[in-house]
Amino acid sequence: MDFQTAVRTCFNKYATFTGRARRPEYWWFALFNVLGSLALAVVDILLGIDALSTLFSLALLLPSLAVGARRLHDIGRSGWWLLLWFIPLIGQLVMIYWAIQPGDPAANQFGPPPLA
């Protein structure tokens, strides 16, 4: 899966918390989120406002949560584990560790493996 396909998939599944997401889908969308935030932060600084980066973050909140939940489903964990992000350092390290793990090769309780 390439960058454009991953971002398009995440926007097509804007609020879909069911199913599974492979690693490339999750990480390409995370890169899109970071690059977009950085670019708009620079524009905000140049214009002296905070509106663009804030609106971008709000617009991507729901699809980011959805792809995070689907990524956790791919390794056999519930999407509720996303709440670990609120535990400083330890929770964030655990979430990153889980996000880099390969998905279950067979079907699990969240569905069949995503198509390559």
One Martini backbone bead per residue (centre of mass of N, CA, C, O) as a GRO file, in nm:
protein
  116
    1MET     BB    1   0.097   0.036   0.023
    2ASP     BB    2   0.052   0.360  -0.036
    3PHE     BB    3   0.010   0.675   0.054
    4GLN     BB    4  -0.250   0.744  -0.108
    5THR     BB    5  -0.413   0.489  -0.039
    6ALA     BB    6  -0.411   0.518   0.268
    7VAL     BB    7  -0.551   0.793   0.288
    8ARG     BB    8  -0.804   0.715   0.130
    9THR     BB    9  -0.893   0.485   0.315
   10CYS     BB   10  -0.925   0.655   0.575
   11PHE     BB   11  -1.146   0.844   0.449
   12ASN     BB   12  -1.347   0.617   0.369
   13LYS     BB   13  -1.303   0.522   0.692
   14TYR     BB   14  -1.360   0.761   0.892
   15ALA     BB   15  -1.582   0.585   1.109
   16THR     BB   16  -1.437   0.294   1.109
   17PHE     BB   17  -1.415   0.046   1.383
   18THR     BB   18  -1.412  -0.187   1.188
   19GLY     BB   19  -1.180  -0.416   1.150
   20ARG     BB   20  -0.872  -0.392   0.956
   21ALA     BB   21  -0.522  -0.268   0.976
   22ARG     BB   22  -0.243  -0.221   0.836
   23ARG     BB   23   0.057  -0.083   0.876
   24PRO     BB   24   0.069   0.110   0.628
   25GLU     BB   25  -0.194   0.257   0.681
   26TYR     BB   26  -0.117   0.377   0.954
   27TRP     BB   27   0.168   0.511   0.887
   28TRP     BB   28   0.082   0.690   0.648
   29PHE     BB   29  -0.130   0.850   0.808
   30ALA     BB   30   0.066   0.958   1.020
   31LEU     BB   31   0.241   1.114   0.820
   32PHE     BB   32   0.018   1.296   0.712
   33ASN     BB   33  -0.043   1.426   0.985
   34VAL     BB   34   0.239   1.548   1.039
   35LEU     BB   35   0.281   1.708   0.774
   36GLY     BB   36   0.024   1.878   0.794
   37SER     BB   37   0.083   2.008   1.069
   38LEU     BB   38   0.352   2.141   0.996
   39ALA     BB   39   0.259   2.312   0.756
   40LEU     BB   40   0.030   2.466   0.915
   41ALA     BB   41   0.213   2.584   1.135
   42VAL     BB   42   0.375   2.761   0.946
   43VAL     BB   43   0.137   2.923   0.837
   44ASP     BB   44   0.043   3.027   1.111
   45ILE     BB   45   0.300   3.183   1.176
   46LEU     BB   46   0.297   3.368   0.924
   47LEU     BB   47  -0.011   3.473   0.994
   48GLY     BB   48  -0.080   3.472   1.314
   49ILE     BB   49  -0.232   3.192   1.355
   50ASP     BB   50  -0.448   2.888   1.472
   51ALA     BB   51  -0.665   2.762   1.274
   52LEU     BB   52  -0.552   2.546   1.074
   53SER     BB   53  -0.427   2.333   1.267
   54THR     BB   54  -0.683   2.291   1.432
   55LEU     BB   55  -0.872   2.197   1.202
   56PHE     BB   56  -0.698   1.959   1.113
   57SER     BB   57  -0.704   1.803   1.380
   58LEU     BB   58  -1.013   1.776   1.397
   59ALA     BB   59  -1.053   1.630   1.120
   60LEU     BB   60  -0.840   1.381   1.213
   61LEU     BB   61  -0.945   1.244   1.470
   62LEU     BB   62  -1.143   1.020   1.378
   63PRO     BB   63  -0.959   0.869   1.169
   64SER     BB   64  -0.733   0.811   1.376
   65LEU     BB   65  -0.901   0.637   1.567
   66ALA     BB   66  -0.995   0.430   1.357
   67VAL     BB   67  -0.713   0.327   1.261
   68GLY     BB   68  -0.620   0.246   1.544
   69ALA     BB   69  -0.836   0.034   1.597
   70ARG     BB   70  -0.778  -0.140   1.344
   71ARG     BB   71  -0.484  -0.201   1.422
   72LEU     BB   72  -0.553  -0.350   1.685
   73HIS     BB   73  -0.725  -0.567   1.549
   74ASP     BB   74  -0.486  -0.696   1.384
   75ILE     BB   75  -0.357  -0.795   1.684
   76GLY     BB   76  -0.616  -0.866   1.881
   77ARG     BB   77  -0.728  -0.585   1.981
   78SER     BB   78  -0.887  -0.348   2.130
   79GLY     BB   79  -0.974  -0.012   2.082
   80TRP     BB   80  -0.956   0.070   2.391
   81TRP     BB   81  -0.636   0.081   2.400
   82LEU     BB   82  -0.610   0.386   2.316
   83LEU     BB   83  -0.612   0.496   2.616
   84LEU     BB   84  -0.299   0.473   2.664
   85TRP     BB   85  -0.217   0.761   2.562
   86PHE     BB   86  -0.280   0.891   2.860
   87ILE     BB   87  -0.016   0.753   2.939
   88PRO     BB   88   0.273   0.847   3.018
   89LEU     BB   89   0.505   0.693   2.806
   90ILE     BB   90   0.416   0.396   2.855
   91GLY     BB   91   0.162   0.401   2.674
   92GLN     BB   92   0.309   0.503   2.419
   93LEU     BB   93   0.511   0.269   2.392
   94VAL     BB   94   0.304   0.045   2.366
   95MET     BB   95   0.158   0.153   2.114
   96ILE     BB   96   0.402   0.148   1.926
   97TYR     BB   97   0.465  -0.149   1.954
   98TRP     BB   98   0.190  -0.248   1.844
   99ALA     BB   99   0.205  -0.093   1.563
  100ILE     BB  100   0.472  -0.273   1.468
  101GLN     BB  101   0.319  -0.519   1.460
  102PRO     BB  102   0.220  -0.789   1.324
  103GLY     BB  103  -0.036  -0.931   1.199
  104ASP     BB  104  -0.269  -1.151   1.179
  105PRO     BB  105  -0.279  -1.406   0.940
  106ALA     BB  106  -0.550  -1.467   1.052
  107ALA     BB  107  -0.839  -1.485   1.162
  108ASN     BB  108  -1.027  -1.295   1.388
  109GLN     BB  109  -1.261  -1.136   1.589
  110PHE     BB  110  -1.237  -0.881   1.358
  111GLY     BB  111  -1.152  -1.062   1.114
  112PRO     BB  112  -1.009  -1.067   0.834
  113PRO     BB  113  -0.752  -1.015   0.663
  114PRO     BB  114  -0.618  -0.781   0.500
  115LEU     BB  115  -0.556  -0.672   0.206
  116ALA     BB  116  -0.264  -0.625   0.005
   0.00000   0.00000   0.00000
